[in-house]
């Protein structure tokens, strides 16, 4: 149990090299959502299906 308690040891076990500091998480997620929202109209095209009766 002690071996999985540390986020650093867990990340190392999965080969993760970087861990986001929790203080930085919210701004990073907000930036990602903003970028995704701007890109969304480009990813959506006309509907290929019509409404079913």
N, C-alpha and C positions, 0 to 999 in steps of 0.2 A: 504494500500500500504506500509506503514511504517513497518508493521509486517513481510513482506516477503523480505524486503530490506537486512536485515542482514543474511549472510550465516550461522551464528551460530543459529539464531532462526529457520531458515528453516531446518537445519540439526536436530535440537532438535524436531521439529514437526514431522519429519519422523523417529525419534528414532535412529538417527545416533550418535554414541558415539565419533567418531574421525573424524577430518577434516584434509586432507593433506594440509600442508603449500604449497602455490603456488611455493615457491622457491625450494621445494623438488619434485615437480611434474615431471619435465623433467627427472631427473635421475631415478626416480622410473619407469616411462614409458619406458625409454631406457633399464633398467634392465629386465623389463617384456618382451619386444620385443626380447631381446637377448635370454632369457630363452625359449620363445615360438618358436623361430627360431631353437634352438637346439633340441627341442622336436618334431618338425614337421615331420621329416623323420620317427619317430616311430609311429606317428599317421596315416600316409598315408600308404596305402597298395596297392596291385595291383588293377588295374582298373577292376571293375566288368562288365563294358560295353565296347563293342568294338565300333569302329567308324561306323557311319551309312553311307551307300552309298549316 
